[in-house]
Structures are given as structure tokens and as C-alpha cells.
Amino acid sequence: MRVLLVGSGGREHALAQTLARSPHLSTLFIAPGNPGTEALGVNVAIGAQDIRALVSFALEQQVDLVVPGPEAPLVEGLADACANVGLPCAGPTQAAAQLEGSKEFTKEICDAAGIPTARWESFDRAENAIAYVRERGAPIVVKADGLAAGKGVVVATTVEEAEAAITDMMTGGSLGAAGSRVVIEDCLVGEEVSLFAFCAGETAYLIGAAQDHKRVGDGDTGPNTGGMGAVSPPKGFGPLEQEAALDLVVRPMLREMVRRGTPFRGVIFAGLMLTDHGPSLIEYNVRFGDPEAEALLPRLQSDLLPALSALADDKLDGVSVSFSSQASVCVVMAARGYPMAPEKGAVIHGLENAAAMEGVQVYQAGTMRNMAGELVVSGGRVLAVTALADTVRQARERAYAAVGAISWDGAHWRKDIGARAL
């Protein structure tokens, strides 16, 4: 099969590596890709959101399957554009992608389908949102309604912090159009996990689960980020619990989407809070998570390509997904200033030494080559360093040993990824 993978981050590096192992693959294009994907396929200089150019390229190259990595092109209609010209795409339509594109839409689906989630209200005027926060008190969660690359959620511990977040998003325009409307919800308490499934129509097939670490600092301190690391599988959330969660928060959503005439097809990523009363939905994402994919995919033993191809055809019958019993720990190495204003341009050293360590994979995310051919920092989350081992403790030790072998001016990372799993 000739495959076009869309995206340029660590998730796409992990997907490219996984797809490259398939005996069914003949050619892999990655648009735009990164220096890490160069050895796995052909990088194509087309942006992930340049939908017209992506579709034209796929047609010219007689691509058999388009695999979307990030959410933005799906929310902008990549799957629809592919369908219009007969290109199979393993992702949801623009209408169904609103499950990630709009927090308010997701909450409305939850209410209609009886899915447990936090009490919520949405606002398009800052003064009304602030009045609601003052009425409800803190802790409370302020979410930008639109896409904000994982940075549109503020878990406010005080009313003043919530007011500042509302003002920043809605009046200050810090997140652009994504923050012009906000959803404010009660703060859920418990362990957060990420659940993944292939979905088509009313059918959901379990992929697996991971646990992300959202906050930038150790001990879950500082602002939310796109993710500073992940562990797979999560402690205390095994296959039985995962299947039960599908019944609770995914399959009812699929039925409601079908009822509305906008069936969902693709990978669903349900962010869950495991509360004292059971799992409660935090949010849906319509693709593999990042960095969860970098923790989950190295454990995959089955062939991902046939599963994605079947998904694009709305046929999940016969899909097989199997994982190693090993544990994985992924540690994200970020640039100085992330998530607010990451510094770019520093030369990265030691990556080859880290990648040569037993059980270690280093996925590139925010990297590029400078004029001298050196690998340099080009984004906030720079590398995702993943290690596999028989236990979480061993995987964690391997991952941090590999992180210690890599350096650049301004590199920082959390020191406690996977600590709770121990």
C-alpha cells in the first residue's frame, strides 16, 4: 500500500515507525514530516493544514490511504476533501471532528447521551463567565471552546486565577478565535487516563490506554501543556476497566452521533477522570494522543496498517490489535520557555547515544536541520524519549538514562513521569 501520513510531531514519528514495519506497506509519504521520519519514508514539504495540496499530492502519487496525525486538518475537513475524490482516509468528517473542535459540542453530546461529565456552562461574554465563576467558586476549570494545541485548559485553584484565565482568553485574545467562547466546568478529582479505540458507526474496538502528564512542572505544577510524558498501561486501569469505560463514555457517544446524522469514523481518544464515583469524561480527541502515542505504539505487536485501512472503509470486522505485556514510559524533553514562548535554534547533542540504549526509542517532535546540517530545536516539545521494559520501574530508569544522554542549551523535562504508577 502507498500511504500518506499527515503531520510533523512526535506522534507522527511514532506512527511512521509503526507503519514502516508493516509488510503491506510499499511507500510511505509523510507531510511534512521531520528529521526523524526521513529514514522511514519520504518527507513531503506540504503543511498538515494545506488540505488542497495534500489531496492533490495523494492523487498524483496514487496513494491508497491517508492517515491523519493531528486534529487541526480533520477539524478543517481533510477527510471530507479526501472523500470527495475517492481517497480512503482513516479519520472523521469535519462534522464529526467537532467532538474535538468544540468543547461545547462535546458537552451537548454528553448530556444527550447520558455520559458522565462535569457540570458545565458555556459563555461568549467575559463578564458573564466571570459572574458564573464567582457564583460557583474554586477550584474550577476554564476551557477554550476551540482548538488550542493542548494549552486551552486552565485548572484554576482560586476564583482570581479563573477570572484571569477568562480575561486572558476572551478579552486578551491569547488563544485567538479558539478562546472567544469558553466552557467552564466543575473540577473533577481523581486519576486522569487516556483511552483509545477504533470507531466506525456504532462500533468501538478497544486499542488501549495510557496516562499523560499535562502540567509542565514536577508534582503536576505550572500551566497545562500538550503533554510532558506518558505511561502505558496505566496502573489500575486494565483491559476490563477499559472495556467498561468504552460502554460508559464511547459507545453512547457513537450512537448519539449516528442519531444526529454525523457518524464518527476514526480513532477516538477519550480523556477520563477516574473519580470515586467511576470514570467521568473530561474531553474527546479525534486522533491518537501526543505523547500517548509515543508510549502506546512501541507496545503494539500487531500490524497497524490493515486496521487503519479497514477503519477508512468503515469495516472494523476482523480488526486485530495486540500489545506486549511490557510497560513503557515516555519523557518529553522541552525547550526553555515552553509552553509560553519556547526558545528555538539550540543544537541537540547525544541523540544517537540515547537511541542506541536497550529498549529506547527517541521520537523527534520540534526539530529541524540548520544550514550546517545540525539537528536543532524548532518547537516547544522537542523530543519524546520512550523506553520499554518488563516493569514500569525498569522502563522509567531506562527512559531517564536516555534523557540524561541528550543535551542542548535550555532543555528541560519533568523528573517524575511514571512516579505515581510505582
C-alpha positions as CSV (number, residue, x, y, z in Angstrom):
1,M,0.0,0.0,0.0
2,R,1.0,3.6,-0.7
3,V,0.3,5.7,2.4
4,L,0.3,9.4,3.1
5,L,0.8,10.2,6.8
6,V,-0.1,13.8,7.7
7,G,1.8,15.6,10.5
8,S,5.2,16.6,11.8
9,G,5.4,15.8,15.5
10,G,6.5,13.0,17.9
11,R,3.2,11.3,17.4
12,E,3.7,11.2,13.6
13,H,7.3,9.9,14.1
14,A,5.9,7.1,16.2
15,L,3.1,6.4,13.7
16,A,5.7,6.4,10.8
17,Q,7.9,3.9,12.6
18,T,4.9,1.7,13.3
19,L,3.6,1.8,9.7
20,A,7.1,1.2,8.3
21,R,7.1,-2.2,10.0
22,S,4.0,-3.4,8.0
23,P,4.6,-6.0,5.3
24,H,1.6,-4.4,3.5
25,L,3.4,-1.0,3.1
26,S,5.1,-0.3,-0.2
27,T,5.7,3.5,0.1
28,L,5.3,5.9,3.0
29,F,5.0,9.7,2.5
30,I,5.0,12.0,5.5
31,A,3.7,15.5,5.0
32,P,5.6,17.5,6.2
33,G,7.4,15.1,8.5
34,N,10.5,15.9,10.5
35,P,14.2,14.9,10.6
36,G,13.2,11.7,12.5
37,T,10.8,10.5,9.8
38,E,13.4,10.9,7.0
39,A,14.7,7.3,7.5
40,L,11.2,5.8,7.5
41,G,9.7,7.2,4.3
42,V,9.7,10.3,2.0
43,N,9.1,13.6,3.7
44,V,6.9,15.9,1.6
45,A,7.1,19.7,2.0
46,I,3.3,20.2,2.4
47,G,1.9,21.6,5.6
48,A,-0.5,19.5,7.6
49,Q,-3.3,22.0,7.2
50,D,-2.8,22.6,3.4
51,I,-5.7,20.3,2.6
52,R,-5.9,21.1,-1.1
53,A,-2.2,20.4,-1.6
54,L,-2.4,17.2,0.4
55,V,-5.2,15.8,-1.6
56,S,-3.6,16.8,-4.9
57,F,-0.4,15.1,-3.9
58,A,-2.2,12.0,-2.8
59,L,-4.0,11.7,-6.1
60,E,-0.8,12.3,-8.1
61,Q,1.1,9.6,-6.2
62,Q,-1.8,7.2,-6.3
63,V,-2.0,7.0,-2.5
64,D,-4.1,4.1,-1.2
65,L,-4.7,5.5,2.3
66,V,-4.4,8.9,4.1
67,V,-3.6,8.7,7.8
68,P,-4.2,11.9,9.6
69,G,-2.0,12.6,12.7
70,P,-3.0,15.9,14.2
71,E,-6.5,17.2,14.9
72,A,-6.4,20.6,13.0
73,P,-6.7,19.2,9.4
74,L,-9.6,17.0,10.5
75,V,-11.4,19.9,12.0
76,E,-10.8,21.8,8.8
77,G,-12.2,19.0,6.6
78,L,-9.4,16.8,5.4
79,A,-11.5,13.6,5.5
80,D,-14.3,15.3,3.6
81,A,-11.9,16.5,0.9
82,C,-10.5,13.0,0.6
83,A,-14.0,11.5,0.3
84,N,-14.9,14.0,-2.5
85,V,-12.2,12.5,-4.7
86,G,-12.4,8.9,-3.6
87,L,-9.4,8.8,-1.3
88,P,-9.7,6.5,1.7
89,C,-8.9,8.4,4.9
90,A,-8.6,6.9,8.4
91,G,-10.3,9.9,10.1
92,P,-13.6,11.6,10.9
93,T,-15.6,14.0,8.8
94,Q,-15.4,17.7,9.7
95,A,-18.8,17.5,11.3
96,A,-17.8,14.5,13.5
97,A,-14.4,16.1,14.3
98,Q,-16.4,18.8,16.2
99,L,-16.0,16.3,19.1
100,E,-12.6,17.9,19.5
101,G,-13.1,21.1,17.7
102,S,-15.7,22.4,20.1
103,K,-15.8,21.7,23.9
104,E,-19.4,22.9,24.0
105,F,-20.4,20.4,21.2
106,T,-18.9,17.6,23.3
107,K,-20.7,18.6,26.4
108,E,-24.0,18.7,24.5
109,I,-23.3,15.2,23.2
110,C,-22.6,14.0,26.7
111,D,-25.8,15.5,28.0
112,A,-27.9,14.0,25.2
113,A,-26.3,10.5,25.5
114,G,-26.2,10.4,29.3
115,I,-22.4,10.3,29.5
116,P,-21.0,11.2,32.9
117,T,-19.1,14.5,32.8
118,A,-18.5,17.6,35.0
119,R,-21.3,20.1,35.4
120,W,-20.7,22.9,32.8
121,E,-21.8,26.1,31.2
122,S,-20.6,27.9,28.1
123,F,-20.1,31.7,27.6
124,D,-19.4,34.1,24.8
125,R,-19.1,37.2,27.1
126,A,-16.3,37.5,29.6
127,E,-18.4,39.3,32.2
128,N,-21.0,36.5,32.2
129,A,-18.3,33.9,32.6
130,I,-16.7,35.8,35.5
131,A,-20.0,36.2,37.2
132,Y,-20.6,32.4,36.9
133,V,-17.1,31.7,38.4
134,R,-17.8,33.9,41.3
135,E,-21.1,32.1,41.9
136,R,-19.6,28.6,41.6
137,G,-16.3,29.2,43.5
138,A,-13.0,27.4,43.0
139,P,-11.4,25.1,42.1
140,I,-12.9,25.4,38.7
141,V,-11.9,24.6,35.1
142,V,-11.8,27.2,32.3
143,K,-11.6,25.8,28.8
144,A,-11.3,27.5,25.4
145,D,-14.0,26.1,23.2
146,G,-11.8,25.7,20.2
147,L,-8.5,24.0,19.3
148,A,-5.6,25.4,21.4
149,A,-2.9,22.7,20.9
150,G,-3.4,21.4,24.5
151,K,-2.9,24.8,26.0
152,G,-6.5,25.9,26.3
153,V,-7.4,24.5,29.7
154,V,-6.8,26.2,33.0
155,V,-7.5,24.3,36.2
156,A,-7.9,27.3,38.5
157,T,-7.4,26.8,42.2
158,T,-8.8,30.3,43.1
159,V,-11.6,32.5,41.7
160,E,-8.9,35.1,40.9
161,E,-7.0,32.6,38.8
162,A,-10.1,31.6,36.9
163,E,-11.0,35.3,36.2
164,A,-7.5,35.9,34.9
165,A,-7.8,33.0,32.6
166,I,-11.2,34.2,31.3
167,T,-9.9,37.7,30.7
168,D,-6.7,36.3,29.0
169,M,-8.7,34.1,26.6
170,M,-11.8,36.2,25.9
171,T,-10.6,39.8,26.2
172,G,-6.8,39.5,25.7
173,G,-7.2,37.1,22.8
174,S,-4.3,34.9,23.9
175,L,-5.7,31.9,22.0
176,G,-7.2,33.8,19.1
177,A,-10.6,32.6,17.9
178,A,-10.3,29.4,20.0
179,G,-10.8,31.4,23.2
180,S,-13.6,33.7,22.0
181,R,-16.1,31.2,23.7
182,V,-15.3,29.3,26.9
183,V,-16.7,26.3,28.7
184,I,-16.5,26.5,32.5
185,E,-16.9,23.3,34.4
186,D,-16.6,21.9,37.9
187,C,-13.3,20.4,38.8
188,L,-13.1,16.6,38.8
189,V,-10.9,14.8,41.3
190,G,-9.1,11.6,40.6
191,E,-6.5,9.9,38.3
192,E,-6.6,11.0,34.7
193,V,-6.2,8.4,31.9
194,S,-6.4,8.3,28.1
195,L,-8.5,5.7,26.4
196,F,-8.1,4.9,22.7
197,A,-10.5,3.0,20.4
198,F,-11.1,2.5,16.7
199,C,-14.7,3.6,15.9
200,A,-17.0,3.3,12.9
201,G,-20.7,4.0,13.2
202,E,-21.9,2.5,16.4
203,T,-18.9,0.1,16.8
204,A,-15.9,0.7,19.0
205,Y,-12.9,-1.6,19.1
206,L,-10.5,-1.1,22.0
207,I,-7.0,-0.1,21.2
208,G,-5.5,0.5,24.7
209,A,-4.8,3.2,27.3
210,A,-2.1,5.4,28.6
211,Q,-1.6,8.1,31.3
212,D,-0.5,11.5,30.3
213,H,1.2,14.1,32.5
214,K,-0.2,17.5,31.4
215,R,1.4,20.1,33.7
216,V,4.8,21.5,32.8
217,G,6.3,21.0,36.3
218,D,7.0,18.2,38.7
219,G,4.2,17.3,41.0
220,D,1.7,18.5,38.5
221,T,2.6,22.1,38.9
222,G,2.5,25.0,36.5
223,P,0.4,25.5,33.4
224,N,-1.1,22.8,31.2
225,T,0.9,21.8,28.2
226,G,0.4,19.5,25.2
227,G,1.8,16.7,27.5
228,M,5.1,16.2,29.3
229,G,5.2,12.4,29.3
230,A,3.1,9.3,29.4
231,V,3.0,5.8,30.9
232,S,1.3,2.7,29.3
233,P,-0.5,0.8,30.5
234,P,-1.9,3.0,33.3
235,K,-1.9,1.5,36.8
236,G,-5.3,0.1,37.9
237,F,-6.9,0.6,34.5
238,G,-6.6,-2.7,32.7
239,P,-8.5,-4.3,29.8
240,L,-11.6,-5.0,31.8
241,E,-11.8,-1.4,33.1
242,Q,-11.1,-0.1,29.6
243,E,-13.9,-2.1,28.0
244,A,-16.3,-0.9,30.8
245,A,-15.2,2.7,30.1
246,L,-16.0,2.2,26.3
247,D,-19.5,1.1,27.3
248,L,-19.9,4.2,29.5
249,V,-18.4,7.0,27.5
250,V,-17.7,6.0,23.9
251,R,-20.4,3.7,22.6
252,P,-23.2,6.0,23.8
253,M,-21.5,8.9,22.1
254,L,-21.3,6.9,18.9
255,R,-25.0,6.1,19.0
256,E,-25.8,9.8,19.5
257,M,-23.6,10.8,16.6
258,V,-25.4,8.4,14.4
259,R,-28.7,9.6,15.6
260,R,-27.7,13.2,14.6
261,G,-26.6,12.1,11.1
262,T,-22.9,12.7,11.7
263,P,-21.5,9.2,12.4
264,F,-17.9,9.1,13.7
265,R,-15.2,7.1,12.0
266,G,-11.6,7.1,13.2
267,V,-9.5,6.9,16.3
268,I,-11.3,8.3,19.4
269,F,-9.2,9.4,22.4
270,A,-11.4,9.8,25.5
271,G,-9.7,11.7,28.3
272,L,-11.2,10.3,31.5
273,M,-11.0,11.2,35.2
274,L,-11.3,8.1,37.4
275,T,-13.3,9.6,40.2
276,D,-14.7,7.9,43.4
277,H,-18.0,7.5,41.5
278,G,-16.4,6.0,38.4
279,P,-15.0,7.3,35.1
280,S,-16.1,10.7,34.0
281,L,-15.4,12.2,30.6
282,I,-13.0,15.2,30.5
283,E,-12.9,15.6,26.7
284,Y,-12.8,13.7,23.4
285,N,-10.0,13.9,20.9
286,V,-10.4,12.6,17.4
287,R,-6.9,11.1,16.8
288,F,-4.0,9.4,18.7
289,G,-2.7,11.5,21.6
290,D,0.7,13.1,21.8
291,P,2.7,11.9,23.8
292,E,0.4,9.0,24.5
293,A,1.1,7.6,21.0
294,E,4.8,7.6,21.8
295,A,4.1,5.4,24.8
296,L,1.4,3.2,23.4
297,L,2.6,2.4,19.9
298,P,6.0,0.9,20.9
299,R,4.0,-1.8,22.8
300,L,1.9,-2.7,19.7
301,Q,2.7,-6.1,18.4
302,S,0.0,-6.4,15.6
303,D,0.1,-4.7,12.2
304,L,-1.4,-1.2,12.4
305,L,-1.8,-0.7,8.7
306,P,-4.6,-3.2,8.0
307,A,-6.5,-1.8,11.0
308,L,-6.3,1.7,9.7
309,S,-7.2,0.6,6.2
310,A,-10.3,-1.2,7.5
311,L,-11.2,1.8,9.5
312,A,-11.1,4.0,6.4
313,D,-13.6,1.6,4.8
314,D,-15.9,1.7,7.8
315,K,-15.3,-2.0,8.3
316,L,-14.0,-3.0,11.8
317,D,-14.9,-6.7,11.4
318,G,-11.7,-8.7,11.7
319,V,-9.6,-5.9,13.1
320,S,-6.9,-7.3,15.4
321,V,-4.9,-5.3,17.9
322,S,-2.5,-6.9,20.3
323,F,0.1,-5.4,22.7
324,S,3.2,-6.5,24.5
325,S,2.8,-7.1,28.2
326,Q,5.8,-4.8,28.7
327,A,5.4,-1.3,30.2
328,S,6.5,1.9,28.5
329,V,7.5,5.3,29.9
330,C,7.8,8.3,27.7
331,V,9.5,11.5,28.9
332,V,9.1,14.7,26.8
333,M,12.2,17.0,26.6
334,A,11.1,20.6,26.0
335,A,12.7,23.9,25.1
336,R,13.3,26.6,27.6
337,G,10.2,28.8,27.8
338,Y,7.7,26.1,26.9
339,P,4.7,26.3,26.9
340,M,4.6,30.1,26.7
341,A,7.5,31.2,24.5
342,P,9.9,28.3,23.6
343,E,13.4,29.2,22.6
344,K,14.5,27.8,19.3
345,G,17.8,27.2,17.5
346,A,19.9,25.3,20.1
347,V,21.9,22.4,18.7
348,I,20.9,19.0,20.1
349,H,23.6,16.6,21.2
350,G,23.7,12.9,22.2
351,L,20.5,11.7,20.4
352,E,22.3,8.8,18.7
353,N,23.8,7.6,22.0
354,A,20.4,7.7,23.7
355,A,18.7,5.8,20.8
356,A,21.3,3.1,21.0
357,M,20.3,2.2,24.6
358,E,18.4,-1.0,25.2
359,G,14.7,-0.7,24.9
360,V,14.8,3.0,24.0
361,Q,13.2,4.9,21.1
362,V,13.7,8.7,20.6
363,Y,10.9,10.4,18.7
364,Q,11.5,13.8,17.2
365,A,8.9,16.5,17.5
366,G,10.1,20.1,17.5
367,T,13.4,19.6,15.5
368,M,14.9,20.7,12.2
369,R,18.3,20.8,10.4
370,N,20.2,24.1,10.4
371,M,22.3,25.3,7.5
372,A,25.2,23.3,8.8
373,G,23.1,20.1,8.9
374,E,23.0,20.0,12.7
375,L,19.8,18.9,14.5
376,V,18.4,21.9,16.3
377,V,15.4,22.9,18.4
378,S,12.4,24.2,16.4
379,G,9.5,23.9,18.7
380,G,8.3,23.7,22.3
381,R,8.2,19.9,22.8
382,V,11.4,18.8,21.1
383,L,11.9,15.1,21.8
384,A,9.8,12.2,23.2
385,V,12.1,9.7,24.8
386,T,10.4,6.3,25.3
387,A,11.7,3.1,27.0
388,L,10.2,-0.4,27.1
389,A,10.9,-2.9,29.9
390,D,9.2,-5.6,31.9
391,T,8.1,-3.2,34.6
392,V,7.3,0.5,34.9
393,R,10.3,0.9,37.3
394,Q,12.7,-0.5,34.7
395,A,11.2,1.4,31.8
396,R,11.4,4.6,33.9
397,E,15.0,4.0,34.7
398,R,15.8,3.4,31.0
399,A,13.9,6.4,29.8
400,Y,15.7,8.8,32.2
401,A,19.1,7.3,31.5
402,A,18.4,8.1,27.8
403,V,17.2,11.6,28.6
404,G,20.5,12.1,30.6
405,A,22.5,11.3,27.4
406,I,20.8,14.1,25.4
407,S,21.6,17.8,25.9
408,W,21.0,21.2,24.4
409,D,21.0,24.7,25.9
410,G,17.7,25.2,27.7
411,A,16.5,21.6,27.7
412,H,14.0,20.8,30.5
413,W,11.8,17.9,31.4
414,R,9.8,16.6,34.3
415,K,11.6,14.3,36.7
416,D,8.5,12.5,37.9
417,I,7.0,10.9,34.9
418,G,5.6,7.5,35.9
419,A,6.3,8.1,39.6
420,R,2.6,7.7,40.5
421,A,2.5,4.4,38.6
422,L,5.0,3.0,41.1
